[in-house]
Amino acid sequence: MMKTLHANGDVIKADRVIKTTDAIYCYTTGIVEPIAAFTGIIDFSGYTLIEGEVWDVPEPTQEERIAAIEAAVLALL
């Protein structure tokens, strides 16, 4: 389902819209790199999704995945 991001007057449609602590990245299926990226954001008030849409969470980093696997293995021991 496409999401609609309003970014300081611009409208961007994307499959995934990821919000981090200081950035927003917009991705479309089949394209590896973001179709739009807003970095260094201090005030997010100019960035909104259409009502009812929610921000996507970032994919875990390789380090986070490894830590989760290690924790699961330790829990099994």
Backbone as JSON Lines, residues from 0, in Angstrom:
{"i":0,"aa":"M","n":[0.84,-1.19,0.0],"ca":[0.0,0.0,0.0],"c":[0.89,1.25,0.0]}
{"i":1,"aa":"M","n":[0.65,2.1,-0.92],"ca":[1.44,3.33,-1.02],"c":[1.08,4.27,0.12]}
{"i":2,"aa":"K","n":[2.1,4.95,0.6],"ca":[1.91,5.97,1.64],"c":[2.18,7.32,1.0]}
{"i":3,"aa":"T","n":[1.59,8.34,1.59],"ca":[1.78,9.7,1.09],"c":[2.41,10.55,2.17]}
{"i":4,"aa":"L","n":[3.61,11.04,1.88],"ca":[4.33,11.92,2.81],"c":[4.21,13.35,2.33]}
{"i":5,"aa":"H","n":[3.79,14.22,3.22],"ca":[3.8,15.66,2.96],"c":[5.06,16.2,3.63]}
{"i":6,"aa":"A","n":[5.97,16.72,2.82],"ca":[7.27,17.16,3.32],"c":[7.49,18.62,2.96]}
{"i":7,"aa":"N","n":[7.15,19.5,3.89],"ca":[7.34,20.94,3.68],"c":[6.8,21.41,2.33]}
{"i":8,"aa":"G","n":[5.59,21.0,2.01],"ca":[4.94,21.45,0.77],"c":[5.05,20.47,-0.38]}
{"i":9,"aa":"D","n":[6.0,19.54,-0.34],"ca":[6.12,18.52,-1.37],"c":[5.29,17.3,-0.98]}
{"i":10,"aa":"V","n":[4.81,16.57,-1.97],"ca":[4.07,15.34,-1.74],"c":[4.83,14.19,-2.39]}
{"i":11,"aa":"I","n":[5.14,13.17,-1.58],"ca":[5.9,12.03,-2.07],"c":[5.12,10.77,-1.78]}
{"i":12,"aa":"K","n":[4.94,9.92,-2.8],"ca":[4.27,8.64,-2.62],"c":[5.33,7.55,-2.63]}
{"i":13,"aa":"A","n":[5.27,6.67,-1.63],"ca":[6.25,5.6,-1.5],"c":[5.62,4.4,-0.82]}
{"i":14,"aa":"D","n":[6.23,3.22,-1.04],"ca":[5.74,2.01,-0.38],"c":[6.12,1.98,1.09]}
{"i":15,"aa":"R","n":[7.32,2.45,1.4],"ca":[7.79,2.48,2.79],"c":[8.32,3.87,3.1]}
{"i":16,"aa":"V","n":[7.92,4.41,4.25],"ca":[8.41,5.7,4.71],"c":[8.95,5.49,6.12]}
{"i":17,"aa":"I","n":[10.27,5.54,6.22],"ca":[10.94,5.24,7.49],"c":[11.36,6.54,8.16]}
{"i":18,"aa":"K","n":[10.99,6.67,9.42],"ca":[11.36,7.85,10.21],"c":[12.34,7.41,11.29]}
{"i":19,"aa":"T","n":[13.5,8.07,11.33],"ca":[14.49,7.81,12.37],"c":[14.53,9.02,13.3]}
{"i":20,"aa":"T","n":[15.53,9.08,14.15],"ca":[15.6,10.2,15.1],"c":[15.87,11.54,14.43]}
{"i":21,"aa":"D","n":[16.48,11.52,13.23],"ca":[16.79,12.79,12.56],"c":[16.65,12.73,11.04]}
{"i":22,"aa":"A","n":[15.9,11.74,10.54],"ca":[15.79,11.61,9.09],"c":[14.51,10.88,8.69]}
{"i":23,"aa":"I","n":[14.14,11.04,7.42],"ca":[13.03,10.3,6.82],"c":[13.52,9.79,5.47]}
{"i":24,"aa":"Y","n":[13.26,8.5,5.23],"ca":[13.66,7.86,3.97],"c":[12.43,7.25,3.33]}
{"i":25,"aa":"C","n":[12.27,7.48,2.01],"ca":[11.12,6.96,1.27],"c":[11.61,5.93,0.25]}
{"i":26,"aa":"Y","n":[11.01,4.74,0.29],"ca":[11.41,3.65,-0.6],"c":[10.23,3.17,-1.42]}
{"i":27,"aa":"T","n":[10.53,2.73,-2.64],"ca":[9.54,2.11,-3.51],"c":[10.04,0.71,-3.85]}
{"i":28,"aa":"T","n":[9.12,-0.23,-3.89],"ca":[9.46,-1.62,-4.19],"c":[10.23,-1.72,-5.5]}
{"i":29,"aa":"G","n":[11.3,-2.5,-5.45],"ca":[12.12,-2.72,-6.64],"c":[13.27,-1.74,-6.79]}
{"i":30,"aa":"I","n":[13.31,-0.72,-5.96],"ca":[14.4,0.26,-6.01],"c":[15.13,0.2,-4.67]}
{"i":31,"aa":"V","n":[16.44,-0.1,-4.72],"ca":[17.21,-0.3,-3.49],"c":[17.43,1.01,-2.75]}
{"i":32,"aa":"E","n":[17.83,2.04,-3.46],"ca":[18.1,3.34,-2.84],"c":[16.8,4.09,-2.58]}
{"i":33,"aa":"P","n":[16.79,4.96,-1.56],"ca":[15.57,5.75,-1.31],"c":[15.22,6.63,-2.5]}
{"i":34,"aa":"I","n":[13.92,6.78,-2.76],"ca":[13.5,7.69,-3.82],"c":[13.51,9.13,-3.31]}
{"i":35,"aa":"A","n":[13.49,9.28,-1.99],"ca":[13.61,10.61,-1.36],"c":[14.2,10.41,0.03]}
{"i":36,"aa":"A","n":[15.04,11.34,0.44],"ca":[15.65,11.28,1.77],"c":[15.75,12.69,2.33]}
{"i":37,"aa":"F","n":[15.34,12.83,3.56],"ca":[15.43,14.1,4.27],"c":[16.26,13.82,5.52]}
{"i":38,"aa":"T","n":[17.44,14.39,5.6],"ca":[18.34,14.11,6.71],"c":[18.62,15.37,7.52]}
{"i":39,"aa":"G","n":[19.13,15.18,8.72],"ca":[19.46,16.31,9.58],"c":[18.23,17.06,10.07]}
{"i":40,"aa":"I","n":[17.12,16.36,10.2],"ca":[15.87,17.01,10.61],"c":[15.9,17.25,12.12]}
{"i":41,"aa":"I","n":[15.61,18.45,12.51],"ca":[15.51,18.81,13.92],"c":[14.03,18.93,14.32]}
{"i":42,"aa":"D","n":[13.23,19.51,13.44],"ca":[11.8,19.71,13.7],"c":[10.99,18.93,12.66]}
{"i":43,"aa":"F","n":[10.28,17.89,13.11],"ca":[9.52,17.05,12.21],"c":[8.12,17.59,11.9]}
{"i":44,"aa":"S","n":[7.79,18.77,12.38],"ca":[6.43,19.29,12.2],"c":[6.07,19.5,10.73]}
{"i":45,"aa":"G","n":[7.03,19.66,9.86],"ca":[6.76,19.86,8.44],"c":[6.64,18.56,7.66]}
{"i":46,"aa":"Y","n":[6.72,17.42,8.36],"ca":[6.69,16.11,7.71],"c":[5.55,15.29,8.3]}
{"i":47,"aa":"T","n":[4.54,15.0,7.48],"ca":[3.4,14.23,7.98],"c":[2.96,13.21,6.94]}
{"i":48,"aa":"L","n":[2.39,12.12,7.45],"ca":[1.75,11.13,6.59],"c":[0.26,11.41,6.57]}
{"i":49,"aa":"I","n":[-0.43,10.89,5.56],"ca":[-1.88,11.04,5.5],"c":[-2.48,10.37,6.73]}
{"i":50,"aa":"E","n":[-3.56,10.9,7.22],"ca":[-4.23,10.37,8.43],"c":[-4.47,8.87,8.29]}
{"i":51,"aa":"G","n":[-4.11,8.14,9.33],"ca":[-4.29,6.7,9.34],"c":[-3.05,5.92,8.9]}
{"i":52,"aa":"E","n":[-2.13,6.58,8.24],"ca":[-0.89,5.91,7.83],"c":[0.13,6.01,8.97]}
{"i":53,"aa":"V","n":[0.96,5.0,9.08],"ca":[1.97,4.99,10.14],"c":[3.36,4.88,9.55]}
{"i":54,"aa":"W","n":[4.33,5.4,10.28],"ca":[5.72,5.34,9.86],"c":[6.19,3.89,9.9]}
{"i":55,"aa":"D","n":[7.04,3.52,8.96],"ca":[7.67,2.2,8.98],"c":[8.89,2.25,9.89]}
{"i":56,"aa":"V","n":[9.24,1.11,10.44],"ca":[10.43,1.04,11.29],"c":[11.62,0.64,10.43]}
{"i":57,"aa":"P","n":[12.8,1.14,10.77],"ca":[13.98,0.78,9.98],"c":[14.3,-0.71,10.14]}
{"i":58,"aa":"E","n":[14.89,-1.28,9.11],"ca":[15.36,-2.66,9.18],"c":[16.49,-2.71,10.21]}
{"i":59,"aa":"P","n":[16.58,-3.8,10.97],"ca":[17.68,-3.9,11.93],"c":[19.03,-3.95,11.21]}
{"i":60,"aa":"T","n":[20.02,-3.37,11.85],"ca":[21.37,-3.41,11.28],"c":[21.92,-4.82,11.42]}
{"i":61,"aa":"Q","n":[23.01,-5.08,10.72],"ca":[23.65,-6.39,10.82],"c":[24.06,-6.67,12.27]}
{"i":62,"aa":"E","n":[24.59,-5.67,12.95],"ca":[25.0,-5.83,14.34],"c":[23.81,-6.18,15.23]}
{"i":63,"aa":"E","n":[22.65,-5.52,14.98],"ca":[21.45,-5.8,15.77],"c":[20.94,-7.22,15.52]}
{"i":64,"aa":"R","n":[21.01,-7.66,14.25],"ca":[20.6,-9.03,13.92],"c":[21.49,-10.05,14.61]}
{"i":65,"aa":"I","n":[22.79,-9.83,14.57],"ca":[23.74,-10.75,15.21],"c":[23.48,-10.8,16.71]}
{"i":66,"aa":"A","n":[23.28,-9.65,17.33],"ca":[23.02,-9.61,18.78],"c":[21.74,-10.38,19.12]}
{"i":67,"aa":"A","n":[20.72,-10.26,18.29],"ca":[19.46,-10.97,18.54],"c":[19.65,-12.47,18.41]}
{"i":68,"aa":"I","n":[20.43,-12.89,17.42],"ca":[20.71,-14.33,17.23],"c":[21.51,-14.85,18.41]}
{"i":69,"aa":"E","n":[22.53,-14.11,18.83],"ca":[23.34,-14.53,19.97],"c":[22.49,-14.65,21.24]}
{"i":70,"aa":"A","n":[21.59,-13.7,21.45],"ca":[20.72,-13.75,22.63],"c":[19.8,-14.95,22.57]}
{"i":71,"aa":"A","n":[19.29,-15.27,21.4],"ca":[18.4,-16.44,21.25],"c":[19.17,-17.73,21.51]}
{"i":72,"aa":"V","n":[20.4,-17.82,21.01],"ca":[21.23,-19.02,21.23],"c":[21.52,-19.17,22.72]}
{"i":73,"aa":"L","n":[21.88,-18.08,23.39],"ca":[22.16,-18.14,24.82],"c":[20.93,-18.56,25.62]}
{"i":74,"aa":"A","n":[19.76,-18.14,25.17],"ca":[18.54,-18.51,25.87],"c":[18.25,-20.01,25.74]}
{"i":75,"aa":"L","n":[18.74,-20.61,24.66],"ca":[18.54,-22.04,24.46],"c":[19.51,-22.9,25.27]}
{"i":76,"aa":"L","n":[20.63,-22.33,25.69],"ca":[21.64,-23.08,26.42],"c":[21.3,-23.28,27.87]}
